Amino acid sequence: MTLHTEQTLKVNLPAEKIWHILDDYSRLENFALTIKSSPIVGDIQTGLGAKRLCTFNDGSSLVEEIIEYTPGEGYTMALSEHAMPLKSMQSQMRVKAIDAQTSEIFMSADFVVKGGPLGWVMGALLMRPMMKGVFKKLMTGLAYYCETGNVIEGKMPSKQALSHLTI
């Protein structure tokens, strides 16, 4: 049974600026705390069919492939080649303009956990809330990186450094 989770973050940044960073598909490590590197796998740099190998700080990894792509708006990725207790997972990243200087960043995931009913319970009670927290940090890191150009390394910037970014 598929589980779903999503998170949105409204930020004081133009959507075009955020999209410019999101569309640079090989630079996830610039704003994602837990990602050490995310090089492109294959010849497609961005857009439909682009793949990146996400290596986490703990040495584990996964591949994300863009399976749906809307320029200037967002994409859907399928995850593969991972050791997580998942049968499947797709995630989305989108950005939408609210006005010329503010936008909404959206992330979601649809996933199926291994292990039958027990796996589903684990997914619903543990994995879904954990993913929401990861999404919020990733989107906050994205906004910070978009505004400052400073790479997120080791820990999130202070609440004070982030306070003016979110609505």
Buried (B, 14 or more C-beta within 10 A) or exposed (E): EBBEBBBBBBBBBBBEBBBEBBBEBBBBBBBBBBBBBBBBBEEBEBEEEBBBBBBBEEEEBBBBBBEEBEEEBBBBBBBEEBEEEBEEBBBBBBBBBBEEEBBBBBBBBBBBBBEEEEBBEBBBEEBBEEBBEBBBBBBBBBBBBBBEEEEBEEEBBEEEEBEEBBE
